[in-house]
Amino acid sequence: MGIVLNTKDPETAWNGLRLGNETLRRGNEVSLFLLGQGVEIENVHDDTFDVAGELRKFTTAGGRMLACTSCLKVRGQQARVCSLSTMPELTTLVLESDRVVTLG
């Protein structure tokens, strides 16, 4: 399954990661592509929605996490947890995934 996260909203990011974690728990492969504001989720801190905790679970469980290089550059950020990626790789992810969920 592919998940495209295009927001830094804590609740939306938290739910997207929970979906990814449950999908991994059931033995499926999951790729999470961070696009636009989604590349900022590594910096999201919220008392209600534990985005960092779900992110740790996702990477520990073997989830594949990619971040749009251009989106990081325009924000002056670097990826700490995920691999740098490009639009052609996002296109491949969308075309090759059996399911794609877009959040944001």
Kinemage of the C-alpha trace (Angstrom):
@kinemage 1
@onewidth
@group {chain A} dominant
@subgroup {mainchain}
@vectorlist {calphas} color= white
{ca met a 1} P 0.000 0.000 0.000
{ca gly a 2} L 1.147 3.551 -0.646
{ca ile a 3} L 0.284 6.455 1.622
{ca val a 4} L 0.859 10.003 0.393
{ca leu a 5} L 0.882 12.466 3.285
{ca asn a 6} L 0.566 16.098 2.211
{ca thr a 7} L -0.024 17.812 5.567
{ca lys a 8} L 1.652 18.481 8.880
{ca asp a 9} L -1.685 18.514 10.715
{ca pro a 10} L -1.061 16.359 13.818
{ca glu a 11} L -4.364 14.463 13.764
{ca thr a 12} L -4.181 13.660 10.045
{ca ala a 13} L -0.521 12.592 10.231
{ca trp a 14} L -1.240 10.472 13.331
{ca asn a 15} L -4.150 8.708 11.629
{ca gly a 16} L -2.138 8.124 8.448
{ca leu a 17} L 0.690 6.575 10.439
{ca arg a 18} L -1.748 4.445 12.443
{ca leu a 19} L -3.201 3.162 9.165
{ca gly a 20} L 0.299 2.359 7.942
{ca asn a 21} L 1.182 0.613 11.200
{ca glu a 22} L -1.947 -1.535 11.159
{ca thr a 23} L -1.302 -2.469 7.534
{ca leu a 24} L 2.279 -3.469 8.421
{ca arg a 25} L 1.011 -5.440 11.437
{ca arg a 26} L -1.153 -7.475 9.074
{ca gly a 27} L 1.921 -8.462 7.068
{ca asn a 28} L 1.662 -6.035 4.162
{ca glu a 29} L 4.269 -3.675 2.726
{ca val a 30} L 3.690 0.050 3.182
{ca ser a 31} L 5.444 3.028 1.609
{ca leu a 32} L 4.812 6.483 3.051
{ca phe a 33} L 5.626 9.409 0.757
{ca leu a 34} L 5.879 12.807 2.443
{ca leu a 35} L 4.884 15.585 0.064
{ca gly a 36} L 4.447 19.340 0.573
{ca gln a 37} L 3.861 20.134 4.244
{ca gly a 38} L 4.026 16.407 4.947
{ca val a 39} L 7.833 16.621 4.980
{ca glu a 40} L 7.482 18.560 8.242
{ca ile a 41} L 5.969 15.695 10.285
{ca glu a 42} L 9.315 14.856 11.890
{ca asn a 43} L 8.967 18.197 13.710
{ca val a 44} L 5.316 17.834 14.773
{ca his a 45} L 4.821 17.771 18.543
{ca asp a 46} L 1.295 17.503 19.900
{ca asp a 47} L -0.009 16.527 23.344
{ca thr a 48} L -3.064 14.746 21.929
{ca phe a 49} L -1.674 13.040 18.811
{ca asp a 50} L 1.631 11.196 19.288
{ca val a 51} L 2.962 11.567 15.743
{ca ala a 52} L 6.568 10.872 16.809
{ca gly a 53} L 5.545 7.629 18.533
{ca glu a 54} L 3.604 6.381 15.519
{ca leu a 55} L 6.497 7.385 13.259
{ca arg a 56} L 8.908 5.306 15.382
{ca lys a 57} L 6.541 2.326 15.231
{ca phe a 58} L 6.281 2.694 11.454
{ca thr a 59} L 10.020 2.718 10.818
{ca thr a 60} L 10.703 -0.031 13.387
{ca ala a 61} L 8.060 -2.273 11.773
{ca gly a 62} L 9.750 -1.941 8.385
{ca gly a 63} L 7.663 0.781 6.788
{ca arg a 64} L 9.359 2.529 3.880
{ca met a 65} L 9.414 6.293 4.267
{ca leu a 66} L 10.290 8.729 1.476
{ca ala a 67} L 10.369 12.530 1.436
{ca cys a 68} L 10.095 14.886 -1.517
{ca thr a 69} L 13.550 16.421 -1.969
{ca ser a 70} L 12.165 19.615 -3.555
{ca cys a 71} L 9.661 20.066 -0.714
{ca leu a 72} L 12.454 19.787 1.853
{ca lys a 73} L 14.660 22.238 -0.054
{ca val a 74} L 12.022 24.992 -0.231
{ca arg a 75} L 11.659 24.687 3.554
{ca gly a 76} L 15.405 24.646 4.185
{ca gln a 77} L 15.085 21.249 5.877
{ca gln a 78} L 16.859 17.916 5.718
{ca ala a 79} L 15.314 14.490 6.198
{ca arg a 80} L 16.394 12.798 9.413
{ca val a 81} L 14.336 9.617 9.382
{ca cys a 82} L 13.441 9.008 5.747
{ca ser a 83} L 15.051 8.643 2.356
{ca leu a 84} L 15.131 11.524 -0.109
{ca ser a 85} L 12.887 11.001 -3.098
{ca thr a 86} L 11.610 12.617 -6.288
{ca met a 87} L 8.430 12.978 -8.334
{ca pro a 88} L 9.408 10.065 -10.637
{ca glu a 89} L 9.697 7.835 -7.551
{ca leu a 90} L 6.286 9.018 -6.317
{ca thr a 91} L 4.857 8.198 -9.736
{ca thr a 92} L 6.340 4.695 -9.541
{ca leu a 93} L 4.947 4.236 -6.031
{ca val a 94} L 1.452 5.219 -7.203
{ca leu a 95} L 1.564 3.052 -10.334
{ca glu a 96} L 2.986 -0.036 -8.605
{ca ser a 97} L 0.997 0.013 -5.348
{ca asp a 98} L -2.145 -2.092 -5.142
{ca arg a 99} L -3.768 0.668 -3.062
{ca val a 100} L -2.911 4.340 -2.557
{ca val a 101} L -4.321 6.579 0.169
{ca thr a 102} L -3.764 10.336 0.020
{ca leu a 103} L -4.094 12.408 3.186
{ca gly a 104} L -3.877 16.168 3.397
